[in-house]
Amino acid sequence: MTGPLASFARTRPGAQDDEVLASMYADLSGPQASDPASFRSRVAWWRDTLAEASWQAVEGAGSVLVAHMDDHTSTRWASPQIGRPVCLSIVVDTLAQQGEYVRVNEFLTRPAARGWTQTLRTYVVRPAWRWLTARDEEDDEATWPKIVGDWVIRANVERAAHLYLAQCATPTSLVDAVMTQADLEAQIRTLTTHDGQVLPWTPTDIRLLCTYLERDAKALVRQDDTIKWIHHTTFTPTIGEQEHGIMELKRAQKQLSQQIDTLESRLDNARASLQRAVQTKQPESVALSYLRTKKQMEELLTKRVGALQTVQQLLVKLEQAVGDAAIMQTYETSAKTLRAILSDPALQQDRVEKTMDALSDALAMQDDVQTAMTTAAPPTDIDEDELAAELEALTIEKQQEQEQAQEQAQAQEPAATTLPSAPQHTPASATRVSHKELVYENSA
């Protein structure tokens, strides 16, 4: 029977072919020194496969950000056709040297200055022959004790951080930027993949992601239970009195909301008990007790609702005050910038007045020159009657030219050829000659 991890391995690039999958499952202790290119290629395949199996929460792989390795890991990856992989321990150990895998405790406790880049730089600078030949005598079984445990997957942590920063809207006010640890965890639990699936976060995953966002991504700052979002904002990367005041108001708002929900539930129960006592005709003292409880709940609920409204108004006022303070800072900065620009010697009042006077003089001189040039120019007035007479003369001249051209054309045409007419002898008394008579006379 094929397990979930073995089935998942079949979905990876190139692994649908038994021969390719068998090469990926083969021992890596030899190719590490004899064929470095093949070694790196197979390690890269396993790196991506292990990371994706954890990201998709395939059974037996670990959690979203953590790869779990124990004595049965190879068995869980075993394929009925090929068997189990005999290279996993070398793969994990190599990834740990490259900085791709880090122990969970080490990740949570290491200082901020030692990030992924420093770990990777140490690996890259290390002479190649040292890591290529470091385990020539070690096989997969001998390496297993070194890699048993939980490992933070670097690629998945960075992927989750990018997902969080992309899906959680950047706050536009300081009130929205301040949150508690519970608020941050609630945001993380709502993250979804590109296909809309909600990631199955574990408490360890959330803790790792929060640590990375604060320490490595520099997207958050924390002080006790107060967290402030600073990613792509103009907020100061510190938590002071303002942030603590906002946090106290938000906590009070949350507590009052919970109290109101509880009081509404208790009030509904008191009303139901009172109605039941009246319907079942219980003693008057019992009904009065339920009625008294109902009145007390209603009074307390009214007070809590009023307190919640007050807190909400305070939050609005606080947000407005923070915004006004930011606007005033902008005004102050703008005023300083404007004063700095106006302090330029070119903008001094005396110099500006002299410059404007000189400009006025120059414009006046230009007007004088233009006037003089206009006066000296020949007159350009045109008599409309003279234009009309000249146009009429041109029209007549054109017509005459056309007539002359037509006469010359007719004179040059050859004369038309004419035939002699037959003699006609028309009697004096006759006014009309028939056709037969004309033919007879012509024949005679």
Residue pairs with C-beta under 8 A, 6 or more apart in sequence:
1 80
2 79
2 80
3 59
3 60
3 76
3 77
3 78
4 58
4 59
4 60
4 76
5 53
5 58
5 59
5 60
5 61
5 76
5 77
6 76
6 77
6 78
6 79
6 80
8 49
8 53
8 56
8 58
8 61
9 15
9 21
9 24
9 49
9 77
9 79
10 16
10 21
10 79
12 45
12 48
12 49
12 52
13 45
14 20
14 45
15 21
15 24
18 81
18 82
21 79
21 82
22 82
23 42
24 42
24 45
24 46
24 85
24 87
25 77
25 79
25 82
25 83
25 84
25 85
25 86
25 87
26 86
26 87
27 86
27 87
27 139
27 140
28 39
28 42
28 43
28 87
28 90
28 91
28 140
29 90
29 135
29 136
29 138
29 139
29 140
31 38
31 39
31 42
32 39
32 90
32 132
32 133
32 135
32 136
33 132
33 133
33 136
36 132
42 87
42 91
43 91
43 94
43 95
46 87
46 88
46 91
47 91
47 95
47 100
47 155
48 155
50 61
50 67
50 91
50 153
51 67
51 153
51 155
51 156
53 61
53 62
54 61
54 62
54 63
54 64
54 65
54 66
54 67
54 153
54 156
55 64
55 156
55 159
55 199
57 63
57 64
57 199
57 200
60 68
60 73
60 76
61 67
61 68
62 68
62 150
63 200
63 201
63 202
63 204
63 205
64 156
64 160
64 199
64 200
64 201
64 202
64 205
65 152
65 153
65 156
65 157
65 160
65 204
65 205
65 208
65 209
66 104
66 150
66 151
66 152
66 153
66 202
66 204
66 205
66 208
67 92
67 101
67 150
67 151
67 153
68 149
68 150
68 151
69 88
69 89
69 92
69 147
69 148
69 149
69 150
69 151
70 148
71 144
71 148
73 88
74 84
74 85
74 86
74 88
74 140
75 84
77 84
77 85
77 88
78 84
78 85
86 139
86 140
87 140
88 140
88 147
89 140
89 141
89 143
89 144
89 146
89 147
90 135
90 138
90 140
90 143
92 101
92 147
92 151
93 135
93 143
93 146
93 147
94 131
95 101
95 151
96 102
96 147
96 151
97 123
97 131
98 120
98 123
99 116
99 119
99 120
99 122
99 123
99 154
100 153
100 154
100 155
101 151
101 152
101 153
101 154
102 110
102 119
102 151
102 152
102 154
103 149
103 150
103 151
103 152
104 149
104 150
104 151
104 152
104 204
104 208
107 152
107 208
107 211
108 207
108 208
108 211
112 215
112 216
115 215
115 216
116 154
116 158
116 216
123 131
135 143
150 204
152 208
157 208
157 209
157 212
158 212
160 191
160 199
160 205
160 209
160 212
161 209
161 212
161 213
161 216
161 217
161 219
163 191
163 193
164 187
164 188
164 191
164 209
164 213
165 217
165 219
165 231
167 190
167 191
167 192
168 187
170 229
170 231
170 232
170 233
171 177
171 229
171 233
173 319
173 322
173 323
174 235
174 242
174 243
174 246
174 319
174 322
175 246
175 250
175 315
175 318
175 319
175 322
176 229
177 228
177 229
177 230
177 233
177 235
178 226
178 227
178 228
178 229
178 243
178 246
178 247
178 250
179 187
179 227
179 228
179 229
179 250
180 225
180 226
180 227
180 247
180 250
180 251
181 210
181 225
181 227
183 227
184 210
184 220
184 227
185 206
185 210
188 201
188 206
188 209
188 210
189 198
189 201
189 206
190 198
191 198
191 199
192 198
192 199
193 199
210 220
213 219
213 220
214 220
214 221
214 222
217 231
218 230
218 231
218 237
219 229
219 230
219 231
220 227
220 228
220 229
220 230
220 231
221 227
221 228
221 230
221 237
221 238
221 239
222 228
222 239
223 239
223 243
225 247
226 239
226 243
226 244
226 247
228 235
228 239
228 243
229 235
230 236
230 237
234 326
242 322
245 318
246 315
246 318
249 311
249 314
249 315
249 318
250 315
252 311
253 308
253 311
253 312
253 315
256 304
256 307
256 308
256 311
257 308
259 304
260 301
260 304
260 305
260 308
263 297
263 300
263 301
263 304
264 301
266 297
267 294
267 297
267 298
267 301
270 290
270 293
270 294
270 297
271 294
273 290
273 293
274 287
274 290
274 291
274 294
277 286
277 287
277 290
278 287
341 347
345 351
422 442
425 441
426 433
